[in-house]
Amino acid sequence: MATTASCFAQVVSLVNRRSFAEAVERHDAEEAAKGFTCWDQFVSMLFCQVGAANSLREICGGLATAMDRGYNDYQLFAAWTDAGVFFVTRAKANMVYEVVEERDVPERGNVLSDETIRLTGARAEEKCPHLLRRVVVWDEANERELVLLTNLFHLAASTVAAIYKERWQIELFFKALKQHLKVKTFVGTSENAVKTQIWVALIAILLLKYLQLRSSWAWSLSNLAAMLRFNLLTYRDLWAWLDAPFAVPLLEPQTRQLPLFAPGLLDSIRGQPPLRA
């Protein structure tokens, strides 16, 4: 019979159960649980992610917050600053402000100006009373000036510019997340359900990336996600299959038909003497 667990079981085994249990205990996550443990929920949601299971209830829209759409929401900037959350984004072309302080700019590099500012536009100061930082950098690739707005004051202006430049890698990450996993629709619509599904999606993409890096086969992330989805409940050696997906045979459990009746039992039931050898 097959001695290898399903591919999905082998993927789940990559998650440290002890660390998971310690996190559950530390956060008292099962305080109000009723017969459904955190681990059960995690495994179910991981299967939903990796297996692209259909949602129980579809909801409109997806994750429509990334950063470029929020660049003119001064009230959001204030809320983030109050919560200790840092941001770097493009400034509005018509942003009204006053310069509180001119900050030093390195002689070399692409930083053109670095200023501490206060918003003075209509209701802008009311929505965001915090001082912000305006950094102007030269975009060599597109030959244009970029005006950045941030609440980061402890980093160099060049670092702020680098953070904004790396946003594309973040966008690519979430693009891959939405393409390969279930984050466009949700199996639950409460705040906790949505957060849980997103967190498990992040764990799932991490596991997929780990499998991709461990494999000697030239997997693309999309092919790996699709092929693993088709083989989740098959019985194969996961690591051998990752290195040679078309060479590792499928393991089938051996079945043996058991006799329905013991020798002579049927004749006894019929009232006949049992046959003797």
N, C-alpha and C positions, 0 to 999 in steps of 0.2 A: 504494500500500500504506500501511498505518497507520504514521505517524511518531511516535506518542505511546506511551510505555512503559505497562505495566500500572499500575493505581492502586497496587498493592502496591509495585511498583518505585519509584514516585514517593514513596511514604511512606518507603521505605528510604533514598531519596536525601537525606532530611532529616537523617540521621545522618552526622556528619562522619567520613569514612573515615580521614582522617589522624589525627584525635584518637583514634579507636578503635584504630588500629594503634600509636600511641604508648603508649596505655594497656596494650595487650597486651605490648609490648616492655618497658615499665617494670616490669610485674608478672611477666614471664617466664611468661605464662599458657599458652604452647604448648610448654612444656618436654617434657611427656610426651604431646603430641598425636600421634595415629597416623592421619594422613590426613584429619582433620576439624579445620579451623581454627576459631579463636574466632569469626571473622566468619561462617563457615558455620553454626555453632551459633546465633549470635545471629539470623541471618536466619530459620533454621528455627523457632526459638522465638518470634520475633516473628510469624511467620505463624500459629503455633499460637495465640498470644494474640489477634491481631486477627481471625483467621479462625475462632476457636473450634473448632479441630481436636480430634477425639476423642483421648483419652489412650491410650497404649500399655498402661499398667497402672494401673488405678484403685486408689487407696488410701483407707482410711476416714478421715473427718474432714477438717478443713481447718486454718485458722489459728485455733486455739482459745486463743491467749494474749492480746488487747486489753488492757486494764489493770485493769478492775474485778474480774476473776476472780482477780487476783494480789494483791489488797489485803491479804490476811492471810498472805502467804508471806514471813515474816521472813527466812528463809534466802535467798530470792531478792533481797530488799532488800540483804542483806549482800554478795551476789555482785555486784550492780550497783554498789554503792558501791565495792567493791574494784577494779572494772574502770573506775571513773570515769564510770559512767552515772548520769544524774540521773533522778529520777522524782517525780511528784506524783500522789497518789491519796487516796481516802477512807480514813480511819482506822476500825478496828473499833470498834463501840460498846462492847465489853467489853475494850478494850485496857488493859493494866495497865502503868503507867509512873511514873517519878518526874521531877519538874521539876528540871532542872539550872540553868536560867537563864530569867528573865523578860525578854523582849525588848521594846523600846519599841514602842508602838502609836500610829499617827498619830491625832490628835484627830478628823479627818474621814475619812470613808470607811466601808467595810463590814467592816474588820478588827476583831474583838472581842478577840482575844488572840493572842500570838505567843510560843512557848516552845521552848526547847531541852530535849529530854527523853532519858531512857534507859529502854529497855524493861526491865521487871522481872517480867513474867509467867513462868509455868512454861515453862522452856527457851527463852523468848523472848530473854533476854539471851545465852544460849549461841548461838542461831542468828544473832542480829544484835547484836554487841557495839558497834556504832557509835552515836554520838549522832545523833538525828534531830530534826526540827523539826515541831512541832505548831502549826498555824495554824487558828484558828476565825474563820470569816467569816459574815456575814449574807446569806442568799440572799433578795433583795428580791422576786423574781418568785414564789417559792414560800413566802415568809414562814417561813423555817426557818433553823437554824444548820447550817453545813457544817463538819465537822472534817476538816482535810486533814493528810496526813502526807507529808513530803518529806525529801530529803537535800540540798536547795538551801539554802545559808546565805548566799550572797552577793547574793541578790536581795531586794527589798522584799517584805513580806508581801502587799501588794496585787498585785504581779506574780505571785507564786505562785498567788494566787486567780484571776488572769486566765488563767494557763496551764491551770488545771483547767477553767475555763469554756470554753476553746477546744477542749477534748477532743472536743466534739461535732462540730466541723469535721473532726477526724481520723477520727472514727467514720464520718462521711458519706463521707470519701475512701475508706476501706477498704470501705465498703458498695458504692460505685460500682465499685471495683476487682473485687470478687467478683461483681457483677452482670454486668459487661461483658466480663470477661477470664477466662482459665483459671487460677484459683488454688484452686479447690475440689478438683480432682484434679490429679495430676501425671504427667508422662510418664516420670519416673524417680523412684526412691525413695531414692537416696543423699542424703546431706546436701548435697553439691555440686550435684546435679541440682535439688533443691528450691530451694536458694538462687538458682541460675541462673534458674529459671523465675520466681521472685518478682521478681528484679531486672529481668528483661526485661518482666514485667508492669508494673512501675513506669515503665519507658521507654515502653511501649506506651500507657499512659494519658496520659503526658505528650505524646506525639505526637498522640493523639486530641484532647486539650484544645487543643493548638496549632492543629490543623486547624479546630476549632470556633470559636476566636477569630479566625482569619484569614478565615473565611467570612462573607459578607453574608447568607446564608440563615439562618433562625431554627432552626438545628439544636438538638435536645436531644442530650445526650451519648449516650443510649441509641439514638436513631434514627440518629445518625451512625455509631455502632459497628456497628449492624445493616446499614445500607445499604452501608457500606464493605466489610463482610464479604461481601456479595453481589456486589460489583463488584471484588474484589481482582485477579482475573485478566482483567478486561475492559480494553480499550484506549480510554481517554478522556484528555482533558486534565484532570488532577486538580483544578486550581484553578478552571477553568471549571465543572466538575461540582459542586464544593462550593458555588458561588454560584447555580447553577441546575440542581439534580439531575435535573429532569424535562424539561429543554430541551436538554441537551447530547447529541447523537446518539452512538451507539456506533460506533466506528471498526473496520471489519473489514479485515483484510489482503486485498489483491487477489490472487486466484489465477489462474494461467494454465496450462491443460492443455498439456503438451509432447507432441509427436508421439512415438509409440512407435518408429516406424521412419522413416528418411529416405526420400524419394521414390525409388522403384525398388528399394529394398533388399529388400522382401518378394518381388518377382519374381525377384531374383537368387538368393535363398535357395531358391526353388522350381525354379530351373533355367530360368526363362523369361527371355527378353530383356526388358530394362526398357522401359517405355512411354516413347515420345518425344512431346514436345509437337508 
